[in-house]
Amino acid sequence: MKKQNKHIKKYLLTLFVGLILILLLPALLVTVLHTDNVASEPNGQAVMKAVHKADDVQEPTVSITRSETNESEELAFEEYIIGVVAAEMPASYEEEALKAQAVAARTYFLRQLLDGQDVTDTTAHQVFKDEAQLRETWGNEYDTYYTKIQHAVIATQGEVLTYEGEPIVATFFSTSSGKTENAEDYWGGALPYLRSVTSDWDSSSPKYEKVYEVSHEEVASGLGVSVGGRISALTEGGAVAEFEIGGKTLTGREVREKLGLDSSAFEWVESATGVTITTRGWGHGVGMSQYGANQMALDGQKYETILHHYYSGVVVEDGYGGKFKN
């Protein structure tokens, strides 16, 4: 364990030094961002080349485990963040929402690293897509979307979210039920910055509501009991806290996962043939609603305001604030 901690500290020091050096190049960034070469670069890579290949900058790298090969892959830190934002948030979203996502993704990775956790490219951590995968996803829109996300990442380069001097667990999800959830109401452990807040914008999301018609057999297969279900308690965010069925008491999360529902905020109506389940929202509901973030951006809100809305009491630190190099 001591050897592992030493390795992590050395890795963080290298990452920190590299990022601080990069942050000393604002003039270069301004010049590049305003040149026509960005749009004409065939692979949409002009800005990142200018940042990472400067003669006096040692490019920091990160390591992630690729799910297809189960092998570790090293790549430039901010290139990794671009791949996460591109995979996790629609490229059609507003740039301020993309900036908020970039800060959250960067923070999430750093928190995992400091906790000594491996990071994969799946929903178990943060989804990451490389150039080939993004070209397949975006097709002819690749250059446009890549450059848009690239600018959002560079505009927030090195920025992370902290609470009392420590990087937070910056979770995010697609769409809320109208309010986000307290961390303890979904995962069982309270965190002071992951508190329930309103997200009224989400009611206009195409993922806001979904109706499931589930047979008694399917309910029995998932929950072990087919009928007699009753919601007995709700969370502060409006999701199901306790669900009673056949003498069992389950959490809303357990029902969601066992039956494959979009959300743990649901209504349950039984009939002679089965159960009608109506969910609200999509995802675990803790942290930043991506749809809500985009709606805030459409309303003219900047990414800092978006982040402060969804993560309570946090500070946006520039270049880690020199706090995490040891």
C-alpha positions in Angstrom: 0.0 0.0 0.0 2.9 2.4 0.8 4.4 1.6 -2.5 1.1 2.3 -4.3 0.6 5.6 -2.5 4.1 6.6 -3.4 3.4 5.8 -7.0 0.2 7.8 -6.9 1.8 10.8 -5.3 4.6 10.8 -8.0 2.0 10.5 -10.7 0.0 13.4 -9.3 3.1 15.5 -9.0 3.9 15.0 -12.7 0.3 15.6 -13.7 0.2 18.8 -11.6 3.4 20.3 -12.9 2.5 19.6 -16.5 -0.9 21.2 -16.1 0.5 24.3 -14.3 3.0 24.7 -17.1 0.2 24.5 -19.6 -1.8 27.1 -17.8 1.1 29.5 -18.2 0.4 29.7 -22.0 -2.7 31.9 -22.2 -1.3 34.0 -24.9 -0.7 31.0 -27.1 -4.2 29.7 -26.5 -5.8 33.1 -27.4 -3.8 33.2 -30.6 -4.7 29.6 -31.6 -8.4 29.9 -30.7 -8.7 32.9 -33.0 -6.9 31.5 -36.0 -8.6 30.1 -39.1 -6.4 27.0 -38.8 -8.6 25.5 -36.2 -11.6 25.1 -38.5 -9.4 23.9 -41.4 -7.5 21.2 -39.4 -8.7 17.9 -41.0 -9.0 16.1 -37.6 -10.0 19.1 -35.6 -6.8 18.8 -33.6 -5.1 22.2 -34.1 -5.7 23.7 -30.7 -4.7 20.6 -28.8 -1.5 20.3 -30.9 -0.6 23.9 -30.0 -1.1 23.2 -26.3 0.5 19.8 -25.9 3.4 20.2 -28.3 4.8 23.5 -27.1 8.6 23.1 -26.8 8.8 24.0 -23.1 5.8 21.8 -21.9 6.1 18.2 -20.9 2.7 16.8 -21.8 0.9 15.2 -18.8 -0.6 11.8 -19.5 -3.3 9.7 -17.8 -3.9 6.0 -17.9 -7.3 4.4 -18.3 -8.4 0.8 -18.8 -10.1 0.2 -22.1 -13.1 -2.2 -21.8 -12.7 -3.9 -25.2 -9.1 -5.0 -24.5 -8.9 -4.8 -20.7 -5.5 -3.1 -21.3 -4.3 0.2 -19.9 -3.9 3.1 -22.4 -2.0 6.3 -21.8 -3.1 9.6 -23.4 -2.9 13.3 -22.9 -5.0 14.4 -19.9 -7.1 17.1 -21.7 -7.5 14.8 -24.7 -8.9 12.3 -22.3 -11.4 14.9 -21.0 -12.4 15.7 -24.5 -13.2 12.0 -25.1 -15.2 11.9 -21.9 -17.3 15.0 -22.6 -17.9 13.8 -26.1 -19.1 10.4 -24.9 -21.1 11.6 -21.8 -22.9 14.7 -23.1 -24.6 15.4 -26.4 -22.3 17.5 -28.6 -25.4 19.6 -29.6 -25.6 21.0 -26.1 -24.6 24.6 -25.4 -20.9 25.3 -24.8 -21.5 26.5 -21.2 -23.0 23.1 -20.5 -20.1 21.4 -22.1 -17.7 23.4 -20.0 -19.6 22.4 -16.9 -19.3 18.7 -18.0 -15.6 19.2 -18.6 -14.9 20.4 -15.1 -17.0 17.6 -13.6 -15.3 15.0 -15.7 -11.8 16.3 -14.8 -12.8 16.4 -11.1 -14.2 12.9 -11.1 -11.1 11.5 -12.7 -8.8 13.2 -10.1 -11.0 12.0 -7.2 -10.7 8.4 -8.5 -7.0 8.8 -8.8 -6.5 10.2 -5.3 -8.6 7.4 -3.9 -6.3 4.8 -5.6 -9.1 3.6 -7.9 -8.7 2.3 -11.4 -10.6 4.2 -14.1 -12.3 2.5 -17.0 -14.0 3.8 -20.1 -17.5 2.5 -19.1 -20.5 3.8 -17.2 -18.9 2.2 -14.1 -16.7 5.3 -14.1 -16.8 7.7 -17.1 -17.5 6.7 -20.6 -14.6 7.6 -22.9 -14.5 7.5 -26.7 -11.4 7.8 -28.9 -11.2 9.4 -32.3 -12.2 6.3 -34.2 -15.3 5.8 -32.0 -16.3 9.4 -32.3 -15.9 9.4 -36.1 -18.3 6.4 -36.1 -20.7 8.2 -33.8 -20.7 11.6 -35.5 -20.0 10.8 -39.1 -19.8 14.0 -41.2 -20.3 16.1 -38.1 -17.0 14.9 -36.5 -14.9 18.1 -37.2 -17.7 20.4 -36.1 -18.5 18.6 -32.9 -14.9 17.8 -32.0 -13.8 21.4 -32.3 -16.8 22.6 -30.3 -16.1 20.2 -27.4 -12.3 20.9 -27.7 -12.9 24.6 -27.1 -15.1 23.9 -24.1 -12.4 21.7 -22.5 -9.6 24.2 -23.2 -11.6 27.1 -21.8 -11.7 25.2 -18.5 -8.3 23.6 -18.7 -7.0 22.5 -15.3 -10.2 23.5 -13.4 -11.7 21.2 -10.8 -14.3 21.3 -8.1 -13.3 21.2 -4.5 -15.0 21.2 -1.1 -13.0 22.2 1.9 -9.8 21.9 -0.2 -10.5 18.4 -1.6 -11.7 17.4 -5.0 -15.3 16.2 -4.9 -17.0 13.1 -6.2 -18.5 15.0 -9.2 -21.3 12.6 -10.2 -23.6 13.5 -13.0 -26.6 12.0 -14.9 -28.9 12.6 -17.8 -32.3 13.9 -16.5 -33.8 14.5 -13.1 -37.4 14.0 -11.9 -37.5 17.7 -11.1 -35.1 17.6 -8.2 -31.8 15.9 -7.8 -31.1 13.4 -5.0 -29.1 13.5 -1.8 -26.1 11.2 -2.1 -27.2 9.1 0.9 -30.7 8.5 -0.6 -29.2 6.6 -3.5 -25.8 5.3 -2.4 -26.2 5.3 1.3 -23.4 7.7 2.2 -23.9 11.4 2.8 -21.7 14.0 1.1 -22.2 17.7 1.9 -21.9 18.9 -1.7 -24.3 16.3 -3.2 -27.5 17.6 -1.9 -31.0 17.7 -3.4 -31.7 20.8 -5.5 -34.4 21.8 -7.9 -34.0 21.1 -11.6 -37.4 22.2 -13.0 -36.0 22.5 -16.5 -35.9 18.7 -16.8 -39.6 18.3 -17.2 -39.2 19.3 -20.9 -36.6 16.5 -21.5 -37.5 13.7 -23.9 -36.2 11.4 -21.2 -38.3 12.9 -18.5 -41.1 10.2 -18.4 -41.3 6.6 -19.5 -44.2 4.1 -19.1 -43.4 0.4 -18.6 -46.0 -2.4 -18.9 -44.6 -5.2 -16.8 -46.2 -8.7 -16.5 -46.6 -10.4 -13.1 -44.1 -13.0 -14.2 -41.5 -10.3 -15.0 -42.0 -8.6 -11.6 -41.7 -12.0 -9.9 -38.5 -12.8 -11.8 -37.0 -9.4 -10.8 -38.3 -8.9 -7.3 -39.2 -12.4 -6.2 -42.8 -11.4 -5.6 -45.4 -10.5 -8.3 -48.1 -8.4 -6.6 -48.9 -6.3 -3.6 -46.3 -3.5 -4.2 -46.6 -0.3 -2.3 -44.4 2.9 -2.1 -44.0 3.5 1.6 -41.5 6.4 1.7 -40.0 9.0 -0.7 -36.7 10.8 -0.7 -36.2 14.5 -0.5 -35.8 14.5 -4.2 -39.1 12.7 -4.8 -37.7 9.3 -5.7 -38.8 6.1 -4.0 -37.0 5.6 -0.7 -38.8 2.4 0.4 -41.0 0.0 -1.6 -42.8 -2.8 0.2 -43.9 -5.9 -1.7 -44.6 -9.4 -0.4 -43.2 -8.8 3.0 -40.0 -7.3 1.6 -38.8 -3.8 1.9 -36.7 -2.6 -1.0 -35.1 0.7 -1.9 -36.1 2.5 -5.0 -32.6 1.9 -6.3 -33.1 -1.8 -5.9 -36.4 -1.8 -7.7 -34.9 0.3 -10.5 -31.9 -2.0 -11.0 -33.8 -5.3 -10.6 -36.4 -4.3 -13.2 -34.2 -2.2 -15.5 -36.0 1.1 -15.0 -34.7 4.5 -16.1 -35.1 6.0 -12.7 -35.9 5.3 -9.0 -38.5 8.0 -9.1 -41.6 6.0 -10.2 -45.3 5.3 -9.8 -46.6 1.8 -9.4 -50.1 0.7 -10.5 -51.1 -2.9 -10.4 -53.8 -4.6 -12.5 -55.1 -8.1 -13.3 -52.5 -8.6 -16.0 -49.4 -6.9 -14.6 -48.0 -3.6 -13.4 -47.8 -0.2 -15.0 -44.7 1.6 -13.9 -44.2 5.3 -14.8 -40.7 6.7 -14.2 -39.6 10.3 -14.1 -36.0 11.2 -15.1 -33.1 9.1 -16.4 -30.2 8.1 -14.2 -29.3 7.9 -10.6 -30.2 11.5 -9.9 -27.2 12.5 -7.9 -25.1 15.6 -8.8 -25.4 17.5 -12.0 -28.4 17.0 -14.4 -26.9 17.2 -17.9 -30.3 18.2 -19.4 -30.7 20.8 -16.6 -27.2 22.1 -17.2 -28.0 22.6 -20.9 -31.3 24.4 -20.1 -29.4 26.7 -17.7 -26.9 27.5 -20.5 -29.8 28.2 -22.9 -31.1 30.7 -20.3 -27.7 32.5 -20.4 -26.1 31.0 -17.3 -22.3 30.5 -17.3 -20.7 27.1 -16.4 -19.6 28.3 -13.0 -23.2 29.1 -12.1 -24.4 25.7 -13.4 -21.7 23.9 -11.3 -22.5 25.9 -8.1 -26.2 25.1 -8.6 -25.8 21.4 -8.8 -22.8 20.9 -6.4 -23.5 22.7 -3.1 -20.8 24.8 -1.5 -18.0 23.9 -3.9 -15.2 26.0 -5.3 -14.0 26.0 -8.8 -10.2 25.7 -8.5 -7.9 26.9 -11.3 -5.0 24.5 -11.9 -5.8 22.5 -8.8 -4.8 25.5 -6.7 -1.5 23.8 -5.9 -3.3 21.6 -3.4 -3.0 18.1 -4.9 0.6 17.8 -5.9 1.7 15.6 -3.0 
